[in-house]
Amino acid sequence: MSWISHLLAMCKESPIKFGRTMETQPSRDRISQATRKMFEVHIMVHFILVKQFLSAMIKSNHGHIVTVASMASFMTQAQNVDYACTKAAVLAFHEGLGQKLKYRYKTPKARTTSSNFNDFCLGPETVADVIVKHLYSGYGGQLILPERLSIMSGARGFPSWLQEFLRGTMSRTLEAIKH
């Protein structure tokens, strides 16, 4: 299908969340299967899909790839270690792809956007509306939703004691919600 290589915009969301800590998984093999599946769906699929469209984007110097990460790509809690690892990988994928398009392939009109959102605060319709509006802007970038959480994108640069305090606060909050 030659038409498929000329896609103008591609958005990829991967909704697998297990919500169990590593030690509460039923068995060692199931940990491996669940974690492997999460990595396949959250990050490996990005490589597979982008490979299908990248050459046409480079050739035409046009297109937009949107990756949907999560606020978990900035802050890992006890309850989401495997999930956060995959979302940090998605963010690194977005950053690396943007650099390749700009500096290696010299294609300033082939754009990338990363959407990082907190699904406890926002519904899928809200996130989709913001992404579509951003696509119509014609610019690449990073979307953080809700915007009041934008400061979290710099959390990895905070002093380690502050990072640990924030992670601990989130872990305790999520544990309280669970019970």
Phi and psi in degrees as GROMACS dihedral restraints (atoms count N, CA, C in turn):
[ dihedral_restraints ]
;  ai    aj    ak    al  type     phi  dphi    fc
    3     4     5     6     1   -70.0    20    10
    4     5     6     7     1   -26.8    20    10
    6     7     8     9     1   -63.6    20    10
    7     8     9    10     1   -28.3    20    10
    9    10    11    12     1   -67.1    20    10
   10    11    12    13     1   -24.2    20    10
   12    13    14    15     1   -79.1    20    10
   13    14    15    16     1    -4.2    20    10
   15    16    17    18     1  -110.5    20    10
   16    17    18    19     1    25.5    20    10
   18    19    20    21     1   -60.9    20    10
   19    20    21    22     1   136.8    20    10
   21    22    23    24     1   -88.7    20    10
   22    23    24    25     1   -32.7    20    10
   24    25    26    27     1  -143.7    20    10
   25    26    27    28     1   141.1    20    10
   27    28    29    30     1  -134.2    20    10
   28    29    30    31     1   125.4    20    10
   30    31    32    33     1  -115.0    20    10
   31    32    33    34     1   136.4    20    10
   33    34    35    36     1  -129.4    20    10
   34    35    36    37     1   116.4    20    10
   36    37    38    39     1  -120.2    20    10
   37    38    39    40     1   142.1    20    10
   39    40    41    42     1  -128.6    20    10
   40    41    42    43     1    99.1    20    10
   42    43    44    45     1   -88.8    20    10
   43    44    45    46     1    38.5    20    10
   45    46    47    48     1   -92.4    20    10
   46    47    48    49     1   124.2    20    10
   48    49    50    51     1  -138.4    20    10
   49    50    51    52     1   124.0    20    10
   51    52    53    54     1   -92.3    20    10
   52    53    54    55     1   -32.9    20    10
   54    55    56    57     1    65.5    20    10
   55    56    57    58     1    17.6    20    10
   57    58    59    60     1  -116.7    20    10
   58    59    60    61     1   147.2    20    10
   60    61    62    63     1   -76.8    20    10
   61    62    63    64     1   159.7    20    10
   63    64    65    66     1   -57.6    20    10
   64    65    66    67     1   -41.1    20    10
   66    67    68    69     1   -77.8    20    10
   67    68    69    70     1   -10.3    20    10
   69    70    71    72     1   -99.2    20    10
   70    71    72    73     1     3.7    20    10
   72    73    74    75     1   -65.5    20    10
   73    74    75    76     1   149.4    20    10
   75    76    77    78     1   -59.9    20    10
   76    77    78    79     1   -37.4    20    10
   78    79    80    81     1  -154.7    20    10
   79    80    81    82     1   165.7    20    10
   81    82    83    84     1   -60.6    20    10
   82    83    84    85     1   -41.8    20    10
   84    85    86    87     1   -63.7    20    10
   85    86    87    88     1   -40.4    20    10
   87    88    89    90     1   -69.3    20    10
   88    89    90    91     1   -31.8    20    10
   90    91    92    93     1   -59.3    20    10
   91    92    93    94     1   -48.6    20    10
   93    94    95    96     1   -60.7    20    10
   94    95    96    97     1   -45.5    20    10
   96    97    98    99     1   -64.8    20    10
   97    98    99   100     1   -46.1    20    10
   99   100   101   102     1   -64.4    20    10
  100   101   102   103     1   -44.7    20    10
  102   103   104   105     1   -67.0    20    10
  103   104   105   106     1   -42.6    20    10
  105   106   107   108     1   -60.0    20    10
  106   107   108   109     1   -45.1    20    10
  108   109   110   111     1   -62.3    20    10
  109   110   111   112     1   -42.1    20    10
  111   112   113   114     1   -62.8    20    10
  112   113   114   115     1   -44.0    20    10
  114   115   116   117     1   -65.0    20    10
  115   116   117   118     1   -40.1    20    10
  117   118   119   120     1   -61.1    20    10
  118   119   120   121     1   -46.7    20    10
  120   121   122   123     1   -75.1    20    10
  121   122   123   124     1   -40.0    20    10
  123   124   125   126     1   -81.6    20    10
  124   125   126   127     1   -34.5    20    10
  126   127   128   129     1  -124.7    20    10
  127   128   129   130     1   -44.6    20    10
  129   130   131   132     1   -61.8    20    10
  130   131   132   133     1   -36.6    20    10
  132   133   134   135     1   -61.1    20    10
  133   134   135   136     1   -32.0    20    10
  135   136   137   138     1   -58.9    20    10
  136   137   138   139     1   -46.4    20    10
  138   139   140   141     1   -61.1    20    10
  139   140   141   142     1   -43.2    20    10
  141   142   143   144     1   -65.5    20    10
  142   143   144   145     1   -48.3    20    10
  144   145   146   147     1   -67.7    20    10
  145   146   147   148     1   -45.7    20    10
  147   148   149   150     1   -62.3    20    10
  148   149   150   151     1   -36.4    20    10
  150   151   152   153     1   -57.3    20    10
  151   152   153   154     1   -32.6    20    10
  153   154   155   156     1   -69.1    20    10
  154   155   156   157     1   -27.9    20    10
  156   157   158   159     1  -113.6    20    10
  157   158   159   160     1   -16.2    20    10
  159   160   161   162     1   -62.3    20    10
  160   161   162   163     1   -43.6    20    10
  162   163   164   165     1   -63.0    20    10
  163   164   165   166     1   -39.0    20    10
  165   166   167   168     1   -67.3    20    10
  166   167   168   169     1   -38.6    20    10
  168   169   170   171     1   -63.5    20    10
  169   170   171   172     1   -43.2    20    10
  171   172   173   174     1   -65.3    20    10
  172   173   174   175     1   -46.0    20    10
  174   175   176   177     1   -60.8    20    10
  175   176   177   178     1   -41.4    20    10
  177   178   179   180     1   -92.7    20    10
  178   179   180   181     1    -6.6    20    10
  180   181   182   183     1    50.7    20    10
  181   182   183   184     1    46.1    20    10
  183   184   185   186     1  -157.0    20    10
  184   185   186   187     1   142.4    20    10
  186   187   188   189     1   138.6    20    10
  187   188   189   190     1   171.2    20    10
  189   190   191   192     1  -150.6    20    10
  190   191   192   193     1   124.0    20    10
  192   193   194   195     1  -111.8    20    10
  193   194   195   196     1   124.1    20    10
  195   196   197   198     1  -109.1    20    10
  196   197   198   199     1   122.1    20    10
  198   199   200   201     1  -103.5    20    10
  199   200   201   202     1   138.6    20    10
  201   202   203   204     1  -106.5    20    10
  202   203   204   205     1   106.6    20    10
  204   205   206   207     1   -97.9    20    10
  205   206   207   208     1  -132.8    20    10
  207   208   209   210     1  -168.7    20    10
  208   209   210   211     1   160.6    20    10
  210   211   212   213     1   -63.0    20    10
  211   212   213   214     1   -19.5    20    10
  213   214   215   216     1   -65.5    20    10
  214   215   216   217     1   -16.5    20    10
  216   217   218   219     1   -70.7    20    10
  217   218   219   220     1   -16.3    20    10
  219   220   221   222     1  -103.1    20    10
  220   221   222   223     1   -24.7    20    10
  222   223   224   225     1  -146.7    20    10
  223   224   225   226     1   116.5    20    10
  225   226   227   228     1   -99.2    20    10
  226   227   228   229     1   135.6    20    10
  228   229   230   231     1  -113.8    20    10
  229   230   231   232     1   169.2    20    10
  231   232   233   234     1   -58.4    20    10
  232   233   234   235     1   -31.3    20    10
  234   235   236   237     1   -83.9    20    10
  235   236   237   238     1    -7.4    20    10
  237   238   239   240     1  -139.7    20    10
  238   239   240   241     1    39.0    20    10
  240   241   242   243     1   -59.1    20    10
  241   242   243   244     1   -52.8    20    10
  243   244   245   246     1   -64.5    20    10
  244   245   246   247     1   -44.0    20    10
  246   247   248   249     1   -59.5    20    10
  247   248   249   250     1   -47.7    20    10
  249   250   251   252     1   -63.2    20    10
  250   251   252   253     1   -37.5    20    10
  252   253   254   255     1   -60.0    20    10
  253   254   255   256     1   -43.3    20    10
  255   256   257   258     1   -67.5    20    10
  256   257   258   259     1   -37.7    20    10
  258   259   260   261     1   -73.7    20    10
  259   260   261   262     1   -32.5    20    10
  261   262   263   264     1   -64.5    20    10
  262   263   264   265     1   -37.2    20    10
  264   265   266   267     1   -65.4    20    10
  265   266   267   268     1   -39.0    20    10
  267   268   269   270     1   -62.8    20    10
  268   269   270   271     1   -42.0    20    10
  270   271   272   273     1   -64.1    20    10
  271   272   273   274     1   -42.5    20    10
  273   274   275   276     1   -63.8    20    10
  274   275   276   277     1   -37.9    20    10
  276   277   278   279     1   -59.6    20    10
  277   278   279   280     1   -48.3    20    10
  279   280   281   282     1   -57.9    20    10
  280   281   282   283     1   -48.4    20    10
  282   283   284   285     1   -63.1    20    10
  283   284   285   286     1   -45.6    20    10
  285   286   287   288     1   -66.2    20    10
  286   287   288   289     1   -41.5    20    10
  288   289   290   291     1   -62.7    20    10
  289   290   291   292     1   -42.9    20    10
  291   292   293   294     1   -60.2    20    10
  292   293   294   295     1   -41.1    20    10
  294   295   296   297     1   -65.8    20    10
  295   296   297   298     1   -42.6    20    10
  297   298   299   300     1   -61.0    20    10
  298   299   300   301     1   -46.7    20    10
  300   301   302   303     1   -61.7    20    10
  301   302   303   304     1   -41.8    20    10
  303   304   305   306     1   -77.2    20    10
  304   305   306   307     1   -46.9    20    10
  306   307   308   309     1  -100.0    20    10
  307   308   309   310     1   -35.8    20    10
  309   310   311   312     1   -84.2    20    10
  310   311   312   313     1   -45.5    20    10
  312   313   314   315     1   -97.8    20    10
  313   314   315   316     1    -7.9    20    10
  315   316   317   318     1    51.9    20    10
  316   317   318   319     1    53.0    20    10
  318   319   320   321     1  -122.4    20    10
  319   320   321   322     1    78.1    20    10
  321   322   323   324     1   -66.1    20    10
  322   323   324   325     1   -16.4    20    10
  324   325   326   327     1   -97.6    20    10
  325   326   327   328     1     0.6    20    10
  327   328   329   330     1   -94.0    20    10
  328   329   330   331     1   112.3    20    10
  330   331   332   333     1  -114.4    20    10
  331   332   333   334     1   159.7    20    10
  333   334   335   336     1  -131.4    20    10
  334   335   336   337     1   147.1    20    10
  336   337   338   339     1  -137.6    20    10
  337   338   339   340     1   138.0    20    10
  339   340   341   342     1  -111.7    20    10
  340   341   342   343     1   130.0    20    10
  342   343   344   345     1  -108.4    20    10
  343   344   345   346     1   120.2    20    10
  345   346   347   348     1  -117.5    20    10
  346   347   348   349     1   117.1    20    10
  348   349   350   351     1  -135.7    20    10
  349   350   351   352     1   161.1    20    10
  351   352   353   354     1  -104.1    20    10
  352   353   354   355     1   108.9    20    10
  354   355   356   357     1   -76.3    20    10
  355   356   357   358     1    -4.9    20    10
  357   358   359   360     1   -75.5    20    10
  358   359   360   361     1   -25.8    20    10
  360   361   362   363     1   -98.6    20    10
  361   362   363   364     1   -26.6    20    10
  363   364   365   366     1  -130.1    20    10
  364   365   366   367     1   146.3    20    10
  366   367   368   369     1   -88.0    20    10
  367   368   369   370     1   164.7    20    10
  369   370   371   372     1   -61.6    20    10
  370   371   372   373     1   -32.8    20    10
  372   373   374   375     1   -64.1    20    10
  373   374   375   376     1   -41.1    20    10
  375   376   377   378     1   -63.0    20    10
  376   377   378   379     1   -46.2    20    10
  378   379   380   381     1   -62.5    20    10
  379   380   381   382     1   -46.4    20    10
  381   382   383   384     1   -60.6    20    10
  382   383   384   385     1   -42.3    20    10
  384   385   386   387     1   -60.4    20    10
  385   386   387   388     1   -43.0    20    10
  387   388   389   390     1   -66.6    20    10
  388   389   390   391     1   -41.4    20    10
  390   391   392   393     1   -63.8    20    10
  391   392   393   394     1   -45.8    20    10
  393   394   395   396     1   -63.0    20    10
  394   395   396   397     1   -43.8    20    10
  396   397   398   399     1   -58.9    20    10
  397   398   399   400     1   -41.6    20    10
  399   400   401   402     1   -66.2    20    10
  400   401   402   403     1   -39.8    20    10
  402   403   404   405     1   -58.7    20    10
  403   404   405   406     1   -42.8    20    10
  405   406   407   408     1   -66.4    20    10
  406   407   408   409     1   -20.6    20    10
  408   409   410   411     1   -68.4    20    10
  409   410   411   412     1   -24.7    20    10
  411   412   413   414     1    83.4    20    10
  412   413   414   415     1     4.6    20    10
  414   415   416   417     1  -109.9    20    10
  415   416   417   418     1   153.7    20    10
  417   418   419   420     1   -88.9    20    10
  418   419   420   421     1   176.3    20    10
  420   421   422   423     1   158.6    20    10
  421   422   423   424     1  -161.2    20    10
  423   424   425   426     1  -129.9    20    10
  424   425   426   427     1   124.9    20    10
  426   427   428   429     1  -104.5    20    10
  427   428   429   430     1   131.4    20    10
  429   430   431   432     1  -123.9    20    10
  430   431   432   433     1   122.2    20    10
  432   433   434   435     1  -128.9    20    10
  433   434   435   436     1   135.6    20    10
  435   436   437   438     1   -66.7    20    10
  436   437   438   439     1   152.8    20    10
  438   439   440   441     1   -57.0    20    10
  439   440   441   442     1   -27.6    20    10
  441   442   443   444     1   -64.0    20    10
  442   443   444   445     1   -14.2    20    10
  444   445   446   447     1   -94.4    20    10
  445   446   447   448     1     8.0    20    10
  447   448   449   450     1   -55.5    20    10
  448   449   450   451     1   -32.1    20    10
  450   451   452   453     1   -59.6    20    10
  451   452   453   454     1   -25.1    20    10
  453   454   455   456     1   -66.6    20    10
  454   455   456   457     1   -21.0    20    10
  456   457   458   459     1   -64.9    20    10
  457   458   459   460     1   -19.3    20    10
  459   460   461   462     1   -99.7    20    10
  460   461   462   463     1     5.5    20    10
  462   463   464   465     1   -58.0    20    10
  463   464   465   466     1   -34.1    20    10
  465   466   467   468     1   -68.5    20    10
  466   467   468   469     1   -14.9    20    10
  468   469   470   471     1   -94.8    20    10
  469   470   471   472     1    -4.7    20    10
  471   472   473   474     1   -69.0    20    10
  472   473   474   475     1   158.8    20    10
  474   475   476   477     1   -56.7    20    10
  475   476   477   478     1   147.3    20    10
  477   478   479   480     1   -59.6    20    10
  478   479   480   481     1   -35.4    20    10
  480   481   482   483     1   -63.8    20    10
  481   482   483   484     1   -36.1    20    10
  483   484   485   486     1   -73.5    20    10
  484   485   486   487     1   -39.7    20    10
  486   487   488   489     1   -58.9    20    10
  487   488   489   490     1   -46.5    20    10
  489   490   491   492     1   -64.0    20    10
  490   491   492   493     1   -40.1    20    10
  492   493   494   495     1   -60.2    20    10
  493   494   495   496     1   -46.9    20    10
  495   496   497   498     1   -66.1    20    10
  496   497   498   499     1   -44.6    20    10
  498   499   500   501     1   -60.6    20    10
  499   500   501   502     1   -43.5    20    10
  501   502   503   504     1   -62.9    20    10
  502   503   504   505     1   -42.1    20    10
  504   505   506   507     1   -60.4    20    10
  505   506   507   508     1   -45.2    20    10
  507   508   509   510     1   -66.1    20    10
  508   509   510   511     1   -41.5    20    10
  510   511   512   513     1   -61.5    20    10
  511   512   513   514     1   -44.6    20    10
  513   514   515   516     1   -65.4    20    10
  514   515   516   517     1   -39.3    20    10
  516   517   518   519     1   -63.5    20    10
  517   518   519   520     1   -47.8    20    10
  519   520   521   522     1   -64.9    20    10
  520   521   522   523     1   -36.8    20    10
  522   523   524   525     1   -64.9    20    10
  523   524   525   526     1   -39.6    20    10
  525   526   527   528     1   -66.5    20    10
  526   527   528   529     1   -38.3    20    10
  528   529   530   531     1   -64.9    20    10
  529   530   531   532     1   -38.4    20    10
  531   532   533   534     1   -64.1    20    10
  532   533   534   535     1   -34.3    20    10
